[in-house]
Amino acid sequence: MALRFRAYDGTTQSLAARRGKPVVVAVVATWAGPALVEVERLKALRSARDDDFELILIVLDEAVEMAAIFAETFGVPESVGRVEDVPRFVSERGPFGPIGVVPTSVLLDAEGRIAVRSDGPWPEGTLSRALDALGRPDS
């Protein structure tokens, strides 16, 4: 999948660079309480699973500086960024289809294909089961 985003430090990041490992892409906003709670849940799950998946947070806030504050606050600066064309990203033409709520998250398999999507917070256990179904990536 050809998703590119600008990380809070100004570098351009891509999903292609993360091939070989499952990736959760969570679309969030600093003004959305449920999204903030979901970020903490995703970070805890990643830690509990020995970092067997990558986590990318796409922040929809208009102010680019908010991505930096978000990254610092949540301690995940390497994986927080913003896409250049937000209206296209959240539309039907976007890489994950229409995004109408935040958080919206997708789990991509090691080849970058969408395995499962959640509109809103992941229901309890759903993401863990989906990751288990994908298997552990080779280290």
Phi, psi and omega per residue, in radians:
M1 nan 2.383 -3.017
A2 -1.694 1.030 3.079
L3 -1.641 2.207 3.065
R4 -2.141 2.511 3.116
F5 -2.549 2.755 3.110
R6 -1.658 2.036 3.117
A7 -1.242 2.840 -3.056
Y8 -1.080 -0.399 3.134
D9 -1.500 0.054 3.086
G10 1.675 -0.150 3.128
T11 -1.388 2.671 3.066
T12 -1.621 2.250 -3.124
Q13 -2.015 2.790 3.103
S14 -2.514 2.754 3.049
L15 -1.223 -0.585 -3.110
A16 -0.983 -0.579 -3.137
A17 -1.227 -0.192 -3.089
R18 -1.884 0.215 3.118
R19 -1.039 2.609 3.120
G20 1.775 -0.119 -3.130
K21 -2.517 2.488 3.056
P22 -1.038 2.600 -3.134
V23 -2.311 2.326 2.969
V24 -1.811 2.130 3.052
V25 -1.863 2.031 3.135
A26 -1.913 2.187 3.096
V27 -1.651 2.063 -3.002
V28 -2.332 3.023 3.041
A29 -2.595 2.485 -3.090
T30 -1.180 -0.327 -3.125
W31 -1.580 0.000 -3.082
A32 -1.887 1.808 -3.117
G33 -0.885 -0.839 3.130
P34 -1.040 -0.564 3.116
A35 -1.178 -0.683 -3.140
L36 -1.144 -0.704 3.088
V37 -1.136 -0.719 -3.126
E38 -1.111 -0.655 3.104
V39 -1.038 -0.772 3.110
E40 -1.085 -0.714 3.120
R41 -1.123 -0.735 3.141
L42 -1.160 -0.726 3.089
K43 -1.082 -0.748 3.137
A44 -1.128 -0.736 3.127
L45 -1.117 -0.758 3.134
R46 -1.052 -0.757 3.128
S47 -1.147 -0.750 -3.129
A48 -1.142 -0.456 -3.129
R49 -1.717 0.355 3.111
D50 0.981 0.697 3.072
D51 0.978 0.708 -3.123
D52 -1.442 0.103 2.997
F53 -2.497 2.662 3.058
E54 -1.478 2.643 3.108
L55 -2.191 2.159 3.072
I56 -2.114 2.287 3.098
L57 -1.964 2.078 3.061
I58 -1.746 2.009 -3.079
V59 -1.611 2.212 -3.098
L60 -1.558 -0.040 3.139
D61 -0.977 2.497 3.132
E62 -1.195 -0.644 -3.124
A63 -1.380 2.044 -3.119
V64 -1.039 -0.551 -3.138
E65 -1.061 -0.468 -3.136
M66 -1.114 -0.569 3.096
A67 -1.106 -0.683 3.123
A68 -1.148 -0.782 3.126
I69 -1.099 -0.757 3.124
F70 -1.046 -0.821 -3.124
A71 -1.066 -0.764 3.134
E72 -1.170 -0.762 -3.114
T73 -1.083 -0.764 -3.075
F74 -1.627 -0.044 3.042
G75 1.190 0.541 3.116
V76 -2.277 0.956 -3.015
P77 -1.103 -0.478 -3.083
E78 -1.308 -0.206 -3.036
S79 -2.273 0.402 3.117
V80 -2.032 2.291 3.132
G81 -2.829 -2.963 -3.084
R82 -2.433 2.428 3.074
V83 -1.443 2.687 -3.098
E84 -1.237 -0.729 -3.054
D85 -1.976 1.425 -3.081
V86 -1.042 -0.812 -3.136
P87 -0.984 -0.706 3.110
R88 -1.223 -0.733 -3.118
F89 -0.997 -0.710 -3.092
V90 -1.564 -0.004 -3.114
S91 -1.529 3.099 3.082
E92 -1.056 -0.443 -3.139
R93 -1.460 -0.115 -3.137
G94 -1.196 2.920 -3.055
P95 -1.117 -0.380 -3.101
F96 -2.045 0.207 -3.074
G97 1.407 -3.015 -3.058
P98 -1.142 2.418 3.089
I99 -2.066 1.973 -3.091
G100 -1.932 -0.237 -3.139
V101 -2.362 2.667 3.000
V102 -2.124 2.325 0.052
P103 -1.386 2.617 2.847
T104 -2.175 2.342 -3.100
S105 -2.327 2.635 3.013
V106 -2.255 2.523 2.986
L107 -1.804 2.138 3.092
L108 -1.817 2.427 3.096
D109 -1.289 -3.139 -3.065
A110 -1.113 -0.297 3.098
E111 -1.669 -0.005 3.111
G112 1.563 0.205 3.114
R113 -1.587 2.532 3.118
I114 -1.192 2.119 3.100
A115 -1.637 -0.752 -3.127
V116 -2.780 2.690 -3.107
R117 -2.296 2.590 3.052
S118 -2.283 2.089 3.020
D119 -1.603 1.845 -2.985
G120 1.764 -3.133 3.137
P121 -1.039 2.571 3.092
W122 -1.109 2.285 3.023
P123 -1.060 2.562 -3.084
E124 -0.843 2.177 3.054
G125 1.458 -0.270 -3.055
T126 -1.100 -0.832 -3.109
L127 -1.160 -0.717 3.101
S128 -1.053 -0.763 3.126
R129 -1.130 -0.691 3.120
A130 -1.152 -0.701 3.077
L131 -1.123 -0.731 3.096
D132 -1.054 -0.690 -3.139
A133 -1.132 -0.522 3.113
L134 -1.334 -0.418 -3.091
G135 1.501 2.856 3.134
R136 -1.373 2.379 3.091
P137 -1.218 2.652 3.055
D138 -1.204 2.391 -3.141
S139 -1.591 nan nan
